[in-house]
Amino acid sequence: MRAEIRSLGVDLSTVATGVVLLREHGLQPLVEMETEIKRPEYTGWRQKASIVQAIMQIVQDHKPDRIVLEGYSLNMKHASSVVPLVELGGLLRFMLHLDGLSWYDPRATEVKKFATGKGNSPKEVVMMHVLKRWKHESMTNNTADAYVCAAMGLAQANGLPGVTVDMRSIAGAMKANAN
C-alpha cells in the first residue's frame, strides 16, 4: 500500500503569504494559514526570514511529497513590491534547495486557469471556484491561491479526484525545480 500523497501550496507575498497543505484522500487542509506579519519591527530581511521559517517548519513537520509555489507575478504597476517579492521567493527556493527538496512553480495564469478555466480570473473568482469545486471555504484569497497550488501538486501526482482534461494538461506540464 502506497503512502498518502501530501502537497503543499504557497502563494508568496510580502504582505500576506497563503500556505495550504492537502492530502490526497481528504481535500480539507491539514494546514491553512496566512503569514501576515503584524509586528512593526519585522520589516525587510527579518520579515522575509520569518515567512520562510514558517513555511520551512511546515515542510519539516509534514514532509510534503509535492511543493508548489505560485510563480512570480511581477506587477509593474507596483514596481516597489517587485524586489521584495523576488527576494522572498529566492530565499524560500534557496532554503528548499539547501534541504535537497524540489518544487514546482507554475505561473499565476496557470494557477488561475487550473482553478477556473481562465488564466486571467480575479482572486475572488479563484476563491469562489475553490468553494464550488472542492467545497473548501478559504480564509482569504491568498489561501485560496495556495489551495489551488496544493491541488495542482496532487493532480501532478495523480492524487486529485475529478481532474478535467485541461487541469491534467496544466498539472502534467509542471516541471520540478531543484537547482
C-alpha positions as CSV (number, residue, x, y, z in Angstrom):
1,M,0.0,0.0,0.0
2,R,1.5,3.3,-1.0
3,A,1.7,6.3,1.4
4,E,-0.9,9.1,1.1
5,I,0.4,11.9,-1.1
6,R,0.7,15.3,0.6
7,S,1.0,18.6,-1.3
8,L,2.0,22.0,0.0
9,G,0.8,25.1,-1.9
10,V,2.3,28.5,-1.3
11,D,1.1,31.9,-2.6
12,L,4.1,34.1,-1.8
13,S,3.5,37.7,-0.8
14,T,5.5,40.1,1.4
15,V,2.1,41.3,2.8
16,A,0.2,38.0,3.4
17,T,1.6,34.7,2.1
18,G,-1.0,31.9,1.8
19,V,0.0,28.4,2.8
20,V,-2.1,25.2,2.4
21,L,-1.2,21.6,2.9
22,L,-3.5,19.0,1.4
23,R,-3.5,15.2,1.4
24,E,-4.9,13.1,-1.4
25,H,-7.8,11.5,0.5
26,G,-9.5,14.4,2.1
27,L,-9.4,17.8,0.5
28,Q,-9.9,19.8,3.7
29,P,-6.5,21.3,4.5
30,L,-4.2,19.7,7.1
31,V,-2.7,23.2,7.3
32,E,-4.2,26.5,6.2
33,M,-2.5,29.8,7.2
34,E,-1.6,33.2,6.1
35,T,1.7,34.5,7.3
36,E,0.7,38.1,7.9
37,I,3.5,39.9,9.7
38,K,1.9,42.5,12.0
39,R,4.9,43.3,14.2
40,P,6.3,46.7,13.2
41,E,9.9,45.6,13.9
42,Y,9.5,42.8,11.3
43,T,10.5,44.6,8.1
44,G,13.0,43.9,5.4
45,W,15.0,40.7,5.7
46,R,13.6,40.0,9.2
47,Q,10.1,39.8,7.7
48,K,11.2,37.6,4.8
49,A,13.1,35.3,7.2
50,S,10.0,35.0,9.4
51,I,7.8,34.0,6.4
52,V,10.4,31.5,5.1
53,Q,10.9,30.0,8.6
54,A,7.2,29.4,9.0
55,I,6.9,27.7,5.6
56,M,10.1,25.6,6.2
57,Q,8.7,24.5,9.6
58,I,5.6,23.1,7.9
59,V,7.8,21.4,5.3
60,Q,9.9,19.8,8.1
61,D,6.9,18.8,10.2
62,H,4.7,17.4,7.4
63,K,7.2,16.3,4.7
64,P,5.0,17.0,1.7
65,D,5.6,15.0,-1.5
66,R,4.9,18.0,-3.7
67,I,5.7,21.6,-3.1
68,V,4.0,24.1,-5.4
69,L,5.0,27.8,-5.3
70,E,2.9,30.2,-7.4
71,G,5.5,31.6,-9.8
72,Y,6.5,35.2,-9.8
73,S,3.8,37.6,-10.9
74,L,5.6,40.8,-11.3
75,N,3.1,43.6,-11.3
76,M,5.0,46.6,-12.7
77,K,2.2,49.0,-11.6
78,H,3.5,48.5,-8.1
79,A,7.2,48.3,-9.0
80,S,8.3,48.9,-5.4
81,S,6.9,45.5,-4.4
82,V,8.8,43.6,-7.1
83,V,12.2,43.4,-5.5
84,P,11.0,42.3,-2.0
85,L,8.8,39.6,-3.6
86,V,11.7,38.3,-5.7
87,E,14.0,38.3,-2.6
88,L,11.4,36.4,-0.6
89,G,10.9,33.9,-3.4
90,G,14.6,33.5,-3.9
91,L,15.2,33.0,-0.2
92,L,12.5,30.3,0.0
93,R,13.8,28.5,-3.1
94,F,17.3,28.6,-1.7
95,M,16.2,27.0,1.6
96,L,14.3,24.3,-0.3
97,H,17.4,23.7,-2.4
98,L,19.6,23.5,0.7
99,D,17.3,20.9,2.1
100,G,17.6,18.9,-1.1
101,L,13.9,19.4,-2.0
102,S,12.3,20.0,-5.3
103,W,9.4,22.3,-6.1
104,Y,7.1,23.3,-8.9
105,D,6.4,26.9,-9.8
106,P,3.5,27.4,-12.2
107,R,2.8,30.9,-13.5
108,A,-0.1,32.7,-11.8
109,T,-2.0,32.4,-15.1
110,E,-1.7,28.6,-14.9
111,V,-2.9,28.5,-11.3
112,K,-5.9,30.6,-12.2
113,K,-6.6,28.5,-15.3
114,F,-6.4,25.3,-13.3
115,A,-9.0,26.6,-10.8
116,T,-11.3,28.5,-13.1
117,G,-10.6,27.6,-16.7
118,K,-9.4,31.1,-17.4
119,G,-5.9,32.4,-16.9
120,N,-7.0,36.0,-16.1
121,S,-9.5,35.4,-13.3
122,P,-9.5,37.8,-10.4
123,K,-8.5,36.3,-7.0
124,E,-12.1,36.5,-5.8
125,V,-13.2,34.3,-8.7
126,V,-10.5,31.7,-7.8
127,M,-11.7,31.8,-4.2
128,M,-15.3,31.1,-5.4
129,H,-14.1,28.2,-7.6
130,V,-12.2,26.6,-4.7
131,L,-15.5,26.7,-2.8
132,K,-17.6,25.3,-5.7
133,R,-15.1,22.6,-6.9
134,W,-13.6,21.4,-3.7
135,K,-16.2,22.6,-1.1
136,H,-13.5,24.5,0.8
137,E,-14.2,27.9,2.2
138,S,-10.7,29.6,2.1
139,M,-9.7,32.0,4.8
140,T,-8.6,34.6,2.3
141,N,-7.9,34.9,-1.5
142,N,-4.2,34.2,-0.7
143,T,-5.0,30.9,1.0
144,A,-7.4,30.1,-2.0
145,D,-4.5,30.5,-4.4
146,A,-2.3,28.4,-2.1
147,Y,-5.1,25.8,-2.1
148,V,-5.1,25.7,-5.9
149,C,-1.3,25.3,-5.9
150,A,-1.6,22.3,-3.4
151,A,-4.4,20.8,-5.6
152,M,-2.1,21.1,-8.6
153,G,0.6,19.2,-6.8
154,L,-1.9,16.4,-6.0
155,A,-3.1,16.4,-9.7
156,Q,0.5,16.2,-10.9
157,A,0.9,13.1,-8.7
158,N,-2.4,11.6,-9.9
159,G,-3.8,12.1,-6.4
160,L,-6.7,14.5,-7.1
161,P,-10.1,13.2,-7.9
162,G,-12.3,14.9,-10.5
163,V,-9.5,16.4,-12.6
164,T,-10.6,17.6,-16.1
165,V,-8.5,17.1,-19.2
166,D,-7.5,20.8,-19.1
167,M,-6.5,20.5,-15.4
168,R,-4.5,17.3,-16.1
169,S,-2.7,19.1,-19.0
170,I,-1.7,22.1,-16.8
171,A,-0.5,19.9,-13.9
172,G,1.2,17.4,-16.1
173,A,3.2,20.2,-17.8
174,M,4.7,21.3,-14.5
175,K,8.4,20.6,-14.2
176,A,10.2,20.1,-10.9
177,N,12.9,22.6,-9.9
178,A,15.8,21.7,-7.6
179,N,18.7,23.7,-8.9
